Amino acid sequence: MDNTSGVGVLDKAAIVLSALEAGPSTLAQLVTATGLARPTAHRLAVALEAHGLVRRDDGGRFALGLRLATLGRAAAEGVPLTAAARPALEALRDETGESVQLYVRAGDRRVCVASLESPHGLRTTVPLGASLPLDRGSAGRALQGEGDRRGWVESVAEREAGVASVSAPVRDGDGVVRAALGVSGPVERTTRSPGRRYGAAVVRAARAVEAAAFAVAPG
């Protein structure tokens, strides 16, 4: 996928931010990850730091800035689907007792646009606005249209050790996958077959979101 805009400095700044998604980097590591010249990488990182989009950690390495968390939260809350999905998400959280999330696709990533935490002390937490890979975790696979005849996808310790999840795609009236709704929790409670435990509830919640957001009649 071509992610260039034609505005050179903007594209290079985006490359720097994307490189920092993997974690804090020294300038040398940033140069290697981005392929940018050392003076260019340094100039852009310092400029982004001035806007709060990049920060320095305790070791002086460049890291993603805290302002991105605020921007991500605002972007997530601005997705119209989020408001329509809220009742179904709350019902699913209450029924399962586990954390629930709603994701939408953003290029080759998935972004969390709604997140409700489990009431248990031991729980999984996905911050609102978090950007995660599509190729790991049940929600990423559901966004890509994966799933079996049961309508859900499960994963165990795929994205994070000790965590299991079950997700179902949310489709619009034309059958296009618009989001993925899922339940996640510690393997100690979800077991290593989380779909058997939560799959039906997740699918019901996804159908409820479709009805609320896209006026799709439950199947």
Secondary structure, DSSP 8 states (H G I E B T S, - for coil): -----S-HHHHHHHHHHHHHTT--B-HHHHHHHH---HHHHHHHHHHHHHTTSEEE-TTS-EEE-THHHHHHHHHHHT-HHHHHHHHHHHHHHHHH-SEEEEEEEETTEEEEEEEE--SSSS-----TT-EEESSSSHHHHHHTT---TTS-EEEESSSSTTEEEEEEEEE-TTS-EEEEEEEEEEHHHH-S-HHHHHHHHHHHHHHHHHHHHH-----
